[in-house]
Amino acid sequence: MITEDPRRLKDLINLSAHIAEVKDLDEVMERILRTAREFTDCDAGSIYIKQDDHLLFSYAQNDTLSSRLRAGEKLIYTTFKVPVDSKSIAGHVASTGKQLNIEDVYHLPADLPFSFDKSYDESAKYRTKSMLTVPLMTINERVIGVLQLINRLSTECQVVPFDPELKPYVTFFATNAAGALAQAQLTRTILMRMIKMAELRDPKETGNHVNRVAGCAVEIYETWAKKKKKAQAEIDSSRDLLRMAAMLHDVGKVAISDNILKKPGRLDEEEYQAMKQHTILGARLFGEPESGFEEAAREVALNHHEKYNGSGYPGHVDIFTGLPIPGKTDANGNALPKKADEISVFARFVALADVYDALSSRRSYKDAWSEDKVLGIIREERGAHFDPEVVDAFFDCLPTIRAVMKRYEGMEQAGA
């Protein structure tokens, strides 16, 4: 049993405060679930996001299933919806706003309105037993999601029921988590509206595309960072910034002519030179950054078309004037290109993710390439277009990259 412990409550307050600092929706869900699982000592968990009268299964973690994976792989899960009603455990919690603490979901009393669907366990070869399901409710008592914690573990790693005395702690945490989640949803909405503006101008700039690029860039970064033995706190913070910045990598296209953006075929040289300006124009939106996000967004927008060997663009330019930076010009007065470590590290991850998605997707002027052909190009461009360490990290986490692509798959609108 849990005794009232001021230190435990203080730890929970600190954990809640750290979650509130996260801005990206996916990163908030990851942090909420990881923190709740650590606090309650449970093996697995999931988060559902409320959308109208349904719950969308949006995020999952499972230590047992993850332990069965090969190195470089992450848990792959399929999103699905359940109605907000009393037929399912999560739906019942969302509809009533009340926690459910169940000792064994396989042995529910027959008179309960809800049931547990064993098919998920059967397909994953997993045994769900104890379950604590909590509404994510804002301070004005609006349910925006459901947190589900699965299989609390004893010190001997045996599955045990969730202690009823956890309730006040979990309720406190869930309220703070719901606030962070609501704020992250607002941030994501704003980002998607900016992307929608770009999509109206450029049919290739779809929500699916930016989610794939951002998701892949984050996975490549995390693999790279762990090989570099970066601290987990730094990885968490960088994932948060990188995902949002990557989603806006092409936002500068809103200032490019429709004649160029919507041209069905390839661009001629003059058009191509005009198109290249989207990097500078995008960076100019975040020209005097007041936050880590704005700084990351500026660097990614400006540098995601630079190449590791120095053959990319726009090179060393002043984003406000578009002119070469003094002392960074060639004999003809042109801006010297950036290369290797001169290129923002975040931009190096986005560069690879962007090319991978572009080659893997259908466009008005080409069909999607086969994976073998795409991977062959990436191998060939190791040390040329792409940072060698970034390419190595990409191949180390390729199974996860495939899962990200599948999650946001969809026919691109251009030429569809």
N, C-alpha and C positions, 0 to 999 in steps of 0.2 A: 504494500500500500504506500501511497505517496503522502508524506507529511508536508504541512505547509512550510515552505522553505523560501525565505526572502531572496536567497541567492539564485534559486531556480527561476523565480519570477523576474529578477533582474536580468538574468541571461535571456529570458524570453523577450523582454522589452528590447534588449540590445539587438536580438535577432530580427525582431519586427522592424526596428529602425533601419537596419541594413537593407531589408527587403524594400522599404519605402524609397530608398535611394535609386533603385533600379528603374529604368525608364521603358525598356523594350518589353513588349507583351510576352514573347516566348521566354525571355530571360526571367521575367517575374514569375511565370508559372514554374520554371525549373527551380528557382530559388525557394518559392513557397513550398513546393513539394519536398525538396531536399531538407529544408529546415524542419518541417513538420515531421518527417520520417526520423530525422536524427533526434528530435525532442521526445518522440514517443517510442523510439527503438523498434520500428517496424520494418518489415522486409520489402514492402511494395506500397504503391499508392498511385492515385490518378486524380486528375482535375477535369471537371466538366464545366464548360462555359454555357451560360443560359443565353439562348437565342430565341426570342419570342416564346413559343410554348413548347420548346424542345431544349434538351441539354446536349451540347456537342462534346463528345469525348475528345479532349484537346491535348492532354499531356499524360505521360505515364513513366513510372520508374519501377524496376523490379530487380533486386539484387540477385535473387536465385536464378532468374532467367538470364540476366547479364553475365553471370559466372559461367554459363554454358557457351558463351560466344568465343570466337577466336580473337586474337589480338587485333586491335584496330576496329572491331565491330561494336556497334551500339544497338541497344534494344530497338527493334522496329515494331511499330504498332499501327493499326489501322484506325482511322477516325470513323466514328459512327454517331448517330443521334438516337436519343431515347426521349419519349414524351415526358413532359412535366405532369405526372399523375402518380397515383399510388400503386402502380403495378410493378415498378422496379424500386430497388432500394434508393438509388440516387434520385429518381423522379419523386419518390415519396418525401425525401428530405427537402428537395427544392420546393415542393408544393406546400409543405407544412411549416418549413422554416425551423424544424426541430432536429437535433442530433439523433442518430441511431447508433447504439453500441451493441453489436451482435457477437455472441460468443462463438457461434459456428453457423455460417450461412447455409450449410448443407442440412441443418436440422432446425428449420424455422417452424414455429407453431402453425398449424393448419388454418387458424382463424385470422392470420395476418393478411392484409390486402395485397402485400407485395411478396415477390419471390426472387430467388437468385437464379440467374441463367448460367448453368454449368458449362454451356458450350464454349465459353471463353477459356475456361480451365482445361477443357478437353483438347482444344486445338493447341494450347500452349504447353500441355503436359505439366500443369501446375495445380496445386491444391490450395484454394482460398479457404481460410477458416475464420479467424477472428477479423472483424471489420468495424472500424469507426468511421461513420459518414457524417460530415459536418457541412451545414450551409455556409457559403461565403456570402455574408450579409453586410451591407454597408450600414453606417450609423443611423440612416433613416429607414432601416429595416427592409431594404430592397435586396432580394436574393439575386446575385449576379453569377453564381456558380455553385459548385459542390466540390468539396475536398473529401476524397475517400482514402483512408489509411487501412492497409491490409497486413494481417499476420504480425502482430506484435511478438517480439522475440524475448525470451528470458535470457538471463546471463549464461545459461547452458545452450542457447540457440534453439530452444524449443518454442513452438508457437503457443502463446498464452492469450487469454482475453485482455482487452484494453481495460486498464484500471478505471473504475468510475470516477475516482478522484482526479483524473486527468481533465474532466469536463470544464472546470473554470479556466484552466490554463489554455486549453484548446479553443474555447470560446473567445477568450481574449485575443489569442493569436489569429483566429479566423477573421475577426472584425478588422484587425490591422491589415491582414492579408487582402481582404476584400477591398479596402481603401486603396492599397497599392495596385491591385488588379484593375480597379476602375480607372485609376489615373493612367495606367499603362494602356488600357483600351482607348482612352481619349487620345493619347500620344499616337497610337497606331492609326486611329481614324484620321488624324491630321496628316500623318505621313502618306496614307493611302489617298487622301484627297489631292495632295501634291503630285503623287504618282498618276492619279487620274487625269490631272491637267496635262501631264506629259503624254499620257496615253491618247488623249484627244488630238494631240498634235502628231504623235508618232505611234502608229498602230502596233509596232513591235514592242513598245514599252508597256507591257501588261502587268497586272498584279501578280500573275503566275510567274512571269519572268523575274521580277524583282525579288519575290519570295524565294525562288530557286537560287538566284545569285547570292542573296543574303544568307540563306541557310547553308549553302555549300561553303561560302567564304568563312563562316563561323566554325564549321566542322574542320576545315583545313587549318584554320588558325589554332584551334584548341589542340589538334594533334601536334602541330609544330611547336606550340608553347610547352606542351608536356615533354617533348623531346629535349627542349631547352631547359627543362626543370624550372619553369616559371612557377611562382607561388600561386596557389589556387585563388587567392583574393585578387591578384592581378589578372588572372585568366577570366574570372567572373566579370570584373569591371570592363575588360577589353571586349569580351563577347557582347556585352550590352551596347557599347559604343559602336562596335563594328557592324552589328546587324542593322542598326538604324542607318548608319552612314552608307552601307552597301545598298540599301533599298533606294537611296537617293543618288546613286552614282551617275545617272544620266539625266538628272533634273534640269541641267542646262539646255536640253533640247527644246524646252518650251520657248526659247528665244531664236530658234532656227526656222528658216523659211519653210512653209508647207510644200513648196515646189521641190525641196530637197528631201524633207522628212517622208513625204508620201510618194516619192518617185518609185514606181514598181520595179525598176531594174537597178543595175549598179550605177554609182555616181561617176561623173566625169571628173577630171582633175580639179577644175575650178569648184565644182560642187563639193568635192571631198575636202578641199581646203576650208570651205565655209563650214562644213559639218564639224571639222576638228575644233572649231571655236566653242563647241558645247562644253568642253572641259573647263575652259577659262570662265565662261558665263556661269556654269554651275558653281564653280569655286567662289565667284564674285557674290553669290547669294549669301555666303557664309564668310565674307571677306574680313570682317573684324570679329572673330569668334568670342563669345562671352561664356562659353561652356565647353566641356570636353566633347560633347556631341557635335557642336558646331565646328570645332577644330577638326574632328575626325571626318565630318561630312565634307569640309572644304578640301582636305588632303585627298580623300578618295575621289571626289568629283574632278579635281585637277589632274591627278596622277594615274588614273586607272587605265590609260592608254599608253603609258610609258612602258618601255621594254628594258629588260635587264641588261641587254648588251648595248643600250644607248641608241636604238633606232626608232624609238617611239615618239610621241608628241604629248604636250606642247613644248616640253623642255623648260628651261629656266626663264620664265616670263613673269612680269608683274601682272597680277590678275586684275588690277584696276585699270591699267592702260593697255594691256595686251602686248606691250613692248618687251623686248629682251631686257633682262636684268644687266646693268653695267658690269663689265668684267666677266660675264657669262655668255660671250658671243664668239662666233667663229670669225675667220678672216673677212667674210662678206657681211658681217654685222648681224647674222641670224642667231637666234637663241640656240645655245648648245643644248643637246638633249640630256636628260637625266639618265643615269645608269646605276645599276647595283644599289648600294646603300643610299644613294642620293634620292631614290624613290621611296616615298612614304611606305612603311611596312604594311599598313592596312591596305593600301592600294595594290600591293603585290598579291595579296590573297584575292581581292576583288577582280583583278585582271585575269587570273586563272579561272575563277568561277564564272566570270562573264563570257569568256571565250568558250569554255566547256558547254555552257548552256546554249550559246548562239549556234555552235556547231551541231549540238544535239537536237536542236529545234527546227521546225519547218519555218521558212521565210518565203516571201513572195517570189524571190529569185532563186530559191534552192529548196530541195527536200532535206529532211533531217538526215544527218550522216549516221552511219552505223557506229556503235560504241567502239568497235575495234579500230575504225578509222580515226575517230576522235582521240582515243587514247594514244594511237600512234603519233598523231600530230603533237600532242602534249609531250610525249617522250622526246620527239625530235627538237622541240623548242626549249627543252631544259637547258638553261644557261644562255639561251638566246632571247626569246620573248619572256620567259619566266625564270624567276629565282629558282635555282636548283633545289634549295631546301624546301621551298613551297611545293614544288613538283613532287618531291619525295613524300612530303606529308599528305599530299593529295592521294597518292597511290596507297599509302598506309591506311587511309580511312575511306577507300573507295566503296566498300559495302554500305557505309553510312551515307555517302554522297548519293548513291543510287536510291536509297530510301528517301532522301530529301527530294530528289527529282520526281519520284513516284508520288509523293505526298502532294506536290504542287503541279502535277502533270495536267496537260490540257492543250488543245490545239491553239497555237498562237493565231491571233486575228489576222495578221498580214497574209493575204492570199488564201485564207481559209474559206 
